[in-house]
Amino acid sequence: MGQVDFAYDIAADPAGLPLVVSIFADGEDVRLLLHEDVEAAGFSIRESGSMDELLAGDARALGDLVLVDCPRPDVASTAALARLDSRVAHAGGRLIVSTAVGGLEDIFGVCAESQPQILVDPTRAERVIALGRMLAELPNLRLRELSETDRLSLLRLTEQVGKIAERLDRMDRKASSGQWGQDADTDDDSAFRFESPVDSYCAPGMERQPAKAPQRQSRPALPSATLVRKIITARKLRARFLDAELFADPAWDMLLDLTAARVEHQRVSVTSLCIASGVPPTTALRWIGQMTEAGLFERVEDDCDRRRAFIRLSDKAADGMARYFAELGSDAKALV
């Protein structure tokens, strides 16, 4: 079985040893693939065992990066993963967990502290990409080379989410300063501000009155859920006639879905949001992670079941969506 050709610049730790990896998977074929890919990256493997070995206890020392394949999590394995997630987070390591669609909710619910990379029915290429992403974040390690296509894809994802967050921040600043509705291209946020001669002049015998702080305009109401759902349906309709990948826009599709859910006071599971994104679950999870880091999505624990968690629109994102639809006005119906 051929090895994957990718490499890393590794700065040894103080002891002069490379970073180490722990692998846990019931499938021997999966363990073999992970073993080959990790060794191809030039890292040492501390251990490579089954899920039963992971369940055996928490006393064992773990690698800097822990890879777990758990397609069908049960009560025992989810409990073990919750403990593992906490240990990895406190140790400053990284965790990658692969599972099946049916196990996504359980894995997402119990793994939060270490901000793991979760893969759903991953291909070998997706595992390698996840390995590269996680290893690049570890201390004393700098990513040297990943395939140009994958590198550009990751850069594009980060850049797009950053732009969304930046636009929302700009909209929020304009709303706070009472400038909402002005030309979006006008930049009134200069770092240098000067008083005009008229403003500076104070007639004799008159005291200058302090300038009143601008009042923040109230946020427009979110659009009706019916309208948003119609827009979502119209967007999905394109896939019946044209290749869906031509119009993939997971960030926007998830924003629309969460906007409708917020109006409906409905909770959205991570599985449901992955479906709404219109892209494979593993790709959708990367987007969810990026959108959460950008402050657009929020993770909400289930009060009734701590093993479950939901995703909701942040107030920042809700404000942006409300103002976007308010700016469209009646033209929003033309999107349906």
C-alpha positions in Angstrom: 0.0 0.0 0.0 1.7 3.3 -1.1 2.5 6.0 1.3 1.1 9.5 1.1 3.7 12.0 0.0 3.7 15.0 2.3 6.3 16.4 4.6 6.8 18.7 7.6 9.6 20.7 9.1 10.0 19.4 12.6 11.7 21.3 15.3 12.6 18.8 18.0 11.3 19.3 21.5 13.8 20.1 24.3 14.7 16.5 24.7 15.5 16.2 21.0 12.6 13.9 20.2 10.0 14.3 17.5 6.3 14.7 18.3 4.5 11.5 19.0 1.1 10.2 18.0 -1.4 7.8 19.6 -3.8 5.8 17.4 -7.0 4.0 18.6 -9.2 2.2 16.1 -11.1 -1.1 16.0 -10.6 -1.6 12.3 -7.2 -3.1 11.6 -7.2 -1.6 8.1 -7.8 1.9 9.5 -5.0 1.5 12.0 -2.7 0.4 9.2 -3.5 3.4 7.1 -3.1 5.9 10.0 0.1 4.2 10.9 1.5 4.6 7.4 0.4 8.2 7.1 1.8 9.2 10.5 5.2 7.6 9.7 5.2 9.2 6.3 5.0 12.5 8.1 8.2 11.6 10.0 6.5 11.2 13.5 6.9 8.5 16.0 3.9 6.4 17.1 3.6 5.9 20.8 0.9 3.3 20.5 -1.5 1.9 18.0 -4.4 -0.1 19.5 -8.1 -0.9 19.6 -10.9 1.1 21.2 -10.9 -1.5 24.0 -7.4 -0.4 24.9 -8.6 3.2 25.0 -11.4 2.1 27.3 -9.0 0.2 29.6 -8.2 3.4 31.6 -6.8 6.9 31.6 -3.4 6.1 33.2 -1.6 5.6 29.9 0.6 8.4 28.5 -0.8 9.9 25.3 1.0 11.3 22.2 0.9 15.0 21.3 -1.7 14.1 18.7 -4.4 11.4 19.3 -6.2 9.8 16.4 -9.4 7.9 17.1 -11.7 6.0 14.8 -15.1 5.4 16.4 -17.8 4.9 13.8 -20.4 3.5 16.2 -20.0 5.1 19.6 -21.8 3.5 22.5 -22.2 4.7 26.1 -18.8 3.3 27.2 -16.9 4.7 24.2 -18.5 8.2 24.4 -17.6 8.3 28.1 -14.1 7.4 27.3 -13.9 10.0 24.5 -15.2 12.7 26.9 -12.4 11.9 29.3 -9.9 11.7 26.5 -11.0 15.1 25.1 -10.5 16.7 28.5 -7.0 15.1 28.9 -5.9 16.2 25.5 -7.2 19.7 26.1 -5.3 20.1 29.4 -2.1 18.6 27.9 -2.2 21.1 25.0 -2.4 18.3 22.4 -4.7 17.7 19.5 -7.5 15.2 18.8 -8.9 13.9 15.5 -12.0 11.7 15.7 -13.5 9.9 12.7 -17.0 8.5 12.9 -20.1 7.6 10.8 -23.1 9.9 10.2 -25.0 8.1 12.9 -22.4 8.7 15.5 -21.8 12.4 14.7 -24.2 13.8 17.4 -22.7 11.7 20.2 -19.1 12.6 19.2 -19.9 16.3 18.8 -21.7 16.3 22.1 -18.9 14.9 24.3 -15.8 16.3 22.5 -15.6 20.1 22.9 -12.7 21.1 25.2 -9.9 20.1 22.9 -11.7 21.6 19.8 -11.1 18.3 17.9 -11.3 17.8 14.2 -14.3 15.5 13.6 -14.4 13.5 10.3 -17.5 11.8 9.0 -17.0 8.7 6.9 -13.6 10.1 5.8 -11.6 9.1 2.8 -7.9 8.6 3.2 -7.2 12.0 1.6 -9.5 13.7 4.2 -7.6 12.0 7.0 -4.3 13.2 5.6 -5.7 16.8 5.3 -6.9 16.6 8.9 -3.6 15.3 10.0 -1.8 18.1 8.3 -4.1 20.8 9.8 -3.7 19.5 13.3 0.0 18.8 13.2 0.6 22.3 11.9 -1.0 23.7 15.0 1.1 21.7 17.5 4.0 23.4 19.3 7.4 23.2 17.7 6.0 22.3 14.4 5.6 24.2 11.1 3.8 22.9 8.1 6.1 22.8 5.1 4.2 21.2 2.3 0.6 20.1 1.6 -0.9 19.6 -1.8 -1.4 23.0 -3.5 -5.1 22.2 -4.1 -5.7 21.3 -0.4 -3.7 24.3 0.8 -5.6 26.7 -1.4 -8.9 25.1 -0.3 -8.1 25.7 3.4 -6.9 29.2 2.7 -10.1 30.0 0.9 -12.2 28.7 3.7 -10.4 30.8 6.3 -10.5 33.9 4.1 -14.2 33.7 3.3 -15.2 33.2 6.9 -12.9 36.1 7.9 -14.5 38.3 5.3 -18.0 37.5 6.6 -17.0 38.4 10.1 -15.3 41.6 8.9 -18.4 42.7 7.1 -20.6 42.0 10.1 -18.2 44.0 12.3 -18.3 46.9 9.9 -22.1 46.8 9.8 -22.2 46.8 13.6 -19.9 49.8 13.8 -22.0 51.8 11.4 -25.1 50.9 13.4 -23.5 52.0 16.6 -22.4 55.4 15.1 -25.8 56.1 13.5 -24.3 55.8 10.0 -26.4 52.8 8.9 -27.7 53.2 5.4 -24.7 55.2 4.0 -22.7 53.9 1.1 -21.1 50.7 2.2 -17.9 51.6 0.5 -17.5 54.8 2.5 -15.0 54.4 5.3 -15.6 56.8 8.2 -13.6 54.8 10.7 -10.4 56.7 10.2 -7.8 56.4 13.0 -7.3 60.2 12.9 -10.2 62.6 13.5 -10.1 66.4 13.4 -12.5 69.0 14.6 -13.7 71.5 12.0 -13.1 75.2 12.7 -16.9 75.7 13.2 -17.0 72.9 15.8 -13.9 74.2 17.6 -15.1 77.8 17.8 -16.9 78.8 21.0 -18.4 82.3 21.1 -17.5 84.5 24.1 -19.6 83.9 27.2 -20.8 80.5 25.8 -19.7 77.2 27.2 -19.0 74.4 24.8 -21.6 71.6 25.2 -20.1 68.1 25.2 -21.0 66.2 22.0 -23.7 63.7 22.5 -22.7 60.1 22.1 -24.4 58.6 19.0 -27.3 56.5 19.8 -27.3 52.9 18.6 -30.1 52.2 16.2 -32.3 49.3 17.1 -31.8 46.2 15.1 -34.4 45.5 12.4 -36.5 42.3 13.0 -35.3 39.1 11.3 -37.2 38.2 8.2 -40.0 35.7 8.4 -39.0 32.0 8.6 -41.3 31.4 5.7 -39.4 33.7 3.4 -36.0 32.3 4.5 -37.2 28.7 4.0 -38.5 29.7 0.5 -35.0 31.1 -0.4 -33.4 27.9 0.9 -35.7 25.7 -1.2 -35.1 27.8 -4.3 -31.3 27.5 -3.8 -31.6 23.7 -3.5 -33.7 23.6 -6.6 -30.7 24.4 -8.7 -29.2 21.0 -7.9 -32.0 19.3 -9.9 -30.8 20.9 -13.1 -27.2 21.7 -12.6 -24.2 20.3 -10.8 -24.7 21.3 -7.1 -20.9 21.7 -6.6 -21.0 24.7 -9.0 -23.1 26.6 -6.4 -21.7 25.3 -3.1 -21.8 28.1 -0.6 -21.9 26.3 2.8 -21.4 29.4 4.9 -24.4 31.2 3.4 -26.6 28.1 3.4 -25.9 27.5 7.1 -26.5 31.2 8.0 -29.9 31.0 6.3 -30.8 27.7 8.0 -29.9 29.1 11.5 -31.7 32.4 10.8 -34.9 30.5 10.0 -34.4 28.3 13.1 -33.9 31.4 15.3 -37.1 32.9 14.1 -38.9 29.6 14.7 -37.3 29.2 18.1 -36.0 25.8 17.0 -32.8 24.1 18.0 -30.5 22.9 15.3 -28.4 19.8 15.7 -24.9 19.6 14.1 -26.1 16.8 11.8 -29.0 18.9 10.6 -26.7 21.9 10.0 -24.3 19.7 8.0 -27.2 18.6 5.8 -28.3 22.2 5.3 -24.7 23.2 4.2 -25.1 21.1 1.1 -21.5 19.8 1.3 -20.0 16.6 2.8 -20.3 16.4 6.6 -16.5 16.6 7.2 -16.3 19.7 5.0 -19.3 21.2 6.8 -17.8 20.5 10.2 -14.7 22.5 9.2 -16.9 25.4 8.2 -18.8 25.2 11.5 -15.5 25.3 13.3 -14.4 28.3 11.3 -17.7 30.1 11.8 -17.7 29.4 15.5 -14.1 30.8 15.8 -15.3 33.9 13.9 -18.0 34.5 16.4 -20.9 33.8 14.0 -22.0 30.5 15.4 -22.4 29.4 19.0 -22.3 25.9 20.5 -25.1 25.4 23.0 -25.1 22.4 25.4 -28.3 20.5 25.9 -29.5 21.1 29.5 -31.3 17.7 29.5 -28.5 15.6 28.0 -24.9 16.8 28.4 -23.8 14.4 25.7 -25.7 16.5 23.1 -25.0 20.0 21.8 -26.7 22.3 19.3 -25.5 25.2 17.0 -27.2 28.6 17.0 -26.7 31.9 15.3 -24.7 34.4 17.5 -26.3 37.8 18.2 -23.6 39.3 16.0 -24.6 37.2 13.0 -28.3 37.6 13.7 -27.8 41.4 13.7 -26.0 41.2 10.4 -28.7 39.0 8.8 -31.5 41.2 10.1 -29.8 44.3 8.6 -29.1 42.5 5.3 -32.8 41.6 4.8 -33.9 45.0 5.9 -31.6 46.6 3.3 -33.1 44.3 0.6 -36.6 45.2 1.7 -39.3 44.0 -0.7 -36.6 42.9 -3.1 -35.9 39.9 -0.8 -39.0 38.3 -2.3 -37.4 38.3 -5.7 -34.8 35.9 -4.3 -37.4 33.2 -4.1 
